[in-house]
Amino acid sequence: PLKTLSLIAYRQPVSQAHVIDVRGRHAYGHLKQLEDMNLIKREKVGRNKIIRTTDFFADHFGLSHDLKTMKQQLKGIFEKEDLARIEASE
């Protein structure tokens, strides 16, 4: 569920179909769990469902409510994680 949440947070607004394509069919369960935890919200737009994070998500993880700023913050976090993973494998 955490990887599914990170995909949503970084790519939002993102279609549910894209999340399932990337994460697989097991992601339906992740989406339900994340929605129950109030970390994401799904909105029906025409025939598609669009997924976004909630204000609770931003508050819980100490991120900006501004989408552009949040994505920059997440990019920095992901880059630090990648660097730490590379250094650990050396």
Secondary structure, DSSP 8 states (H G I E B T S, - for coil): -HHHHHHHHHH-SEEHHHHHHHH-TTHHHHHHHHHHTTSEEEEEETTEEEEEE-HHHHHHTT--SSHHHHHHHHHHHHHHHHHHHHHHH-
